[in-house]
Amino acid sequence: MSGHLLSSRRILIVDDVPAFCQELRAILKPQGATAILCGSPLRALRLLRQQSFDLLITTLVMKELGGFELIRRLRGQGSRIPIVMITGYGNEKTAIEATRLGVSDYLEKPVVPEELLARLGKLMAPAPITPAQSSSPREGMISEDPAMKAIFDTVEAVARSDSRVLILGETGTGKQLIAQALHAHSPRHHEPFVEINCAAIPENLLESELFGHDPGAFTGATGRRIGRFEEAGSGTLFLDEIGEMSFALQSKLLRVLQGGKFNRVGGNETLQSQARVIAATNRDLQKDVETGRFRSDLFYRLHVISLTLPPLRKRTVDIPLLADFFLRRYRRDRSLPQGFTPEALSHLERYGWPGNVRELEHLVERFAVLHTSAWIEASDLPERIRRESQEAERAAPPVPRGTFQQARAAFERAYVEETLRLARGNMAAAARLAALDRSRYFRLVRKHGLDPRRFMP
């Protein structure tokens, strides 16, 4: 599936371990990709300025320059190339930091060729054609959690306004998706949606990235550069990780929000921005205001409407829904695996998910690509998930366990399983036993990832 997507792609691989670079080249060559190997991160920065590449693969730990610093400098050059980080030294915190810096994907060593090719194929796939504006921002949003449903209500209410929105929440909770939904269902949807990750760009270059610069503004500024505010035009500018912006630059951003006026770095011409600004952060900005780290006047300019996305550990009712959704998305033309067993889902629901929805997505994608059995068992899950799940189960009070929604979902699943058992896997007969119309019953079976064949004699 990924072969034709990688064919003729130029991929730069940066690592100071030659053997690993050669290993990746051997995986990519049969797919028709051209892999350029580079053992020096600093030389890689020069190559990326001088040549055109479709993708960058880098590692985390290198002697000359760390992977995170390489990414910051690269984004500071204005590059928006997709980046995949592969490391044998990572942990949950480094995975979250990679996501925060805008890394497109993150894998741990040892590399499984099938998984790597599937991930790269996904990145190289052409962007889907945007359909006509749908009737509601809820379309494509997957949740049965009351807090998330309330957020969808707010998104639906404010999407058509010009009000600024501040999206709060941990890394991986879906802040970017909410920002995209606000734009897609606004009157500006035909205008550009431009995003910038404030954490991924060095402080001394972020001003130029936002406002642009004129020739001679600083060493190396040989020509005029259009900044993100100009690029956004009358569309939407999404300022991700705005809590990482320096105090000095905050004042310059405040000027734009107050009157829409700004200057390119080194320029005298006053420009006018018509863009709607949406900002997001995983920091507690109210606390940063109190400690003097973030300007209070800027905070209140951004904080016209705020949305706080709950972490996945607080919306466990959504975990089976999301796991099934991601499995169907990444399974593509494979018939296996069909789903998670009830015991495996229980482990997923008790796990803390520090990387939130994105961590769940990556886990499910790996199973969709590599798993060859019909069902994903609890024993197939990573050891850290099983260990933390068991610890949480021991620490949990005996009754009641979970929320009302979780209890209802557990009962619903058990009830559907029992009707299928009594009907010996005949879904039409099981629907009659449940006194439900077939379409509704079939949706319940799909919702809980059940396979009627398991109940056939």
ABEGO torsion letter per residue (X at the ends): XAAAAABGBBBBBBBABAAAAAAAAAAAAAAGBBBBBBABAAAAAAAAAABBBABBBBBABBAABBAAAAAAAAAAAGBABBBBBBBAABBAAAAAAAAAAGBABBBBOBBBAAAAAAAAAAAABBBBBBBBBBABAABGBBBABAAAAAAAAAAAAAAABABBBBBBEBBGAGAAAAAAAAAAABAAAABBBBBBBAAABBAAAAAAAAAEBBBGABBGBABBBBBAAAAAEABBBBBBGAAABBAAAAAAAAAAAAAGBBBBBGBABBBBBABBBBBBBABBAAAAAAAGABBAAAAAAAAABBBBBBBAAABAAAAAAAAAAAAAAAAEABAOBAEBBAAAAAAAAABAGAAEAAAAAAAAAAAAAABABABBBAAABBAAAAAAAAAAAAABBAOBBEBAAAAAAAAAAAAAAAAAAAAGGBAAAAAAAAGBBAAAAAAAAAAAGBBAAAABX
